[in-house]
Amino acid sequence: MKWPNHGGQPETIKKLLHMKEDKSLIDFSANLNPMGPPTWLSDALHQQYETITRYPDPTYSKASAAIAEHEGIDQDMVLVTNGGAEAIFLVAKYFEKGKALIAHPTFLEYERACTHYHIDVEDLIVDDESGYTLPVQLIQDRFAEKDVLFLCRPNNPTGTVIPEEDLQLLLEIGKKKDTYVVVDEAFVDFLPTTIASLTSWLSAYPNLIILRSLTKMYTVPGLRIGYIMAHPTVIHALKNEQIPWSINSLVDAVVPRLLEDRTFVDKTKVWLHGESRYVFSCLKKLDYYVSPSLVNFYLLQDKKSPNRTDELYYFLLENGILTRHTHNFKGLNGKFIRIAIRSYTENQHLLTALQKWRKE
């Protein structure tokens, strides 16, 4: 079967597997905040309706100024993008025809963007036996030959976080070798407050490029809101490559309000901390492997039947639960499924199904 490249596609899965269109599925395949969008957002979008009758500000000044203030950096270090995908492809363009290193398993779009811009990619595979720990020494050995290293922190699909000391070491080496480190922080807002974004490192490391997304936390994948933070020289070069008006007027208008709503983010973190601890505890009691995730998704495998992951995937589908396959994640090859943390009621439905699988 030709598996979809991304989660959040229940209708596609139904067609592929010839399921009834009215089959009810709880979507655990997309890593979106079940608490969102914020309640005020619908009215805010309606209030900005008239902005669609005018061309957007080509500099997206409202959004970029709000992001710069929120992150505590200069505005010339920010580039607003059409979601995280445009951010990834713009950065890949910057290294066109160069050489890249990608640590797997990780988000598929890094490799896709590199292929698009004819970048020679070397893969490093990290396995579950190491707890998906980044092989820093191995990366150091390859740094001299590369232009860029792509990392995801927290990592998709494992939910793990690269230690700061490892990143700092790589950035220091990169400064000497003229190698950039691209860190995708799309899920950083879900991390415990003790783990901060790397934004404050930008002044010390001109070879650091940070990618961010507002899609996940605020549950607005249809609005396509992302941004890049980097040295002004890098941002200037990327702006010259960005398609004119890639950001719509509604996004430029609502980004400031999204970033101001810290209450929503704080409530999400409190909820996630409690709910994920509960879910992970239940899964481990049922003897399932759970990746050491710190965010709102995790990898799961039946420790008693590790070679029956596809059967488990279909079993959950039959029980109204859509998870994310891992057939196209290098290093996973379908041996795990990725599952999002949903609401308490939805998580109970998942746990009941997994108990049923265990009994059968």
Secondary structure, DSSP 8 states (H G I E B T S, - for coil): ----SSS--HHHHHHHTT--TT---EE-SS---TT-S-TTHHHHHHHTGGGGGS---TT-HHHHHHHHHHHTS-GGGEEEEEHHHHHHHHHHHHTTTSEEEEEES--THHHHHHHHTT-EEEEEE--GGGTT---HHHHHHHHTT-SEEEEESS-TTT-----HHHHHHHHHHHHHHT-EEEEE-TTGGGS-TTS--SGGGTTT-TTEEEEEESHHHHT-TTT-EEEEE--HHHHHHHHHHS-TT-S-HHHHHHHHHHHH-HHHHHHHHHHHHHHHHHHHHHHHHTTEEE----SSEEEEEETT-TT-HHHHHHHHHHTTEE-EE-TTSTTTTTSSEEEE---HHHHHHHHHHHHHHHH-
